[in-house]
Amino acid sequence: MDFNKLQIIKLLNDAEQQKTLFKKADNIRRQYVGDEVHLRGLIEFSNICRNNCLYCGIRRGNNKVVRYHMTEDELIDTARKAANIGFKTIVMQSGEDMYYTQDKMCRIIEAIKKFDVAITLSIGERTYDEYKAFREAGADRYLMRIETTDKDLYHKLDPEMSWQHRYDCLMMIKELGYELGSGIMVGLPEQTVESIADDLLFLKDIGIDMAGIGPFIPHPQTPLAGAAGGTLDLALRTMAVMRLMMPDINIPATTAMESLHPKGRIMALQAGANVVMPNVTEGEYRKLYELYPGKICVNDTPVHCRSCIGMKIEAIGRTIGKGYGGHQKSMQKTKD
């Protein structure tokens, strides 16, 4: 559906009619992407980051974090186990850790690709040549949130970074033929509903294949520890409006939503989402990758997480996707 900015703002502000909005988004989701929920196995392989974003628990300036990065063998073995329990997509996520050079990442991607899985990278800003090498090694998708299109707010929250450079990275990724994933945070300090409307129009304009909406949850070891935080309702309304605007994209029910409400991911699946990313990271690493407090399932095993979310999905009458779960538009382009 084509909405102008004023129409988006009205929908985002209308808490009284949000149930109607969620139902409409759910119907559009069913019509365009069906009842399958695609599971992505998420590996959080390093909490080392060169950036100092004010909202992030693994920011460079947080000296209370116990830092780690997986070895190549650990990462590959974790992906192998995830593939063995049925995941058809592996999402490799980390801070911007330059330990993982182009050569290291290419070796890892090539090894994991042998497990017959789609590969999503979420490792931040790299050079064009690096993105190109990762794509040629077998990476299929790339996820990098823009967080906000309000450039002044972006530069306040992400000191030392450039909004323009992040945008340029997104365009490089798209040019190289990745499925492009991005997204925003809802409830940031000084963020307005007008700004969120601009964010949604931006995501539609750049032609994303996947977008995540995450509520801002203040981390106690960051400069924004005392901030109010975002609400689940506004995050869900934002996600639902995004489904109406971009009916055929993949939209995850983000883990942060469940940190705010025990049924957060199910609520998201019933308001337009069609993807879930269970954590398949093992051991202590699960606890140490803390972008925000209250992270769910830190004491669970990957097998338990896979089983638990599977039962929740089936309980609402949905099925678990058996394929790679790419963006249908992107898959059609490939066929053409």
Secondary structure, 3 states (H helix, E strand, C coil): CCCCHHHHHHHHHCHHHHHHHHHHHHHHHHHHHCCEEEECEEEEEECCCCCCCCCCCCCCCCCCCCCCECCHHHHHHHHHHHHHCCCCEEEEEECCCCCCCHHHHHHHHHHHHCCCCEEEEECCCCCHHHHHHHHHHCCCEEECCCECCCHHHHHHHCCCCCHHHHHHHHHHHHHCCCEEEEEEEECCCCCCHHHHHHHHHHHHHCCCCEEEEEECCCCCCCCCCCCCCCCHHHHHHHHHHHHHHCCCCECECCHHHHHHCCCHHHHHHCCCCCEECCECCCCCHHHHCCCCCCCCCCCCCHHHHHHHHHHHHHHCCCEECCCCCCCHHHHHHHHC
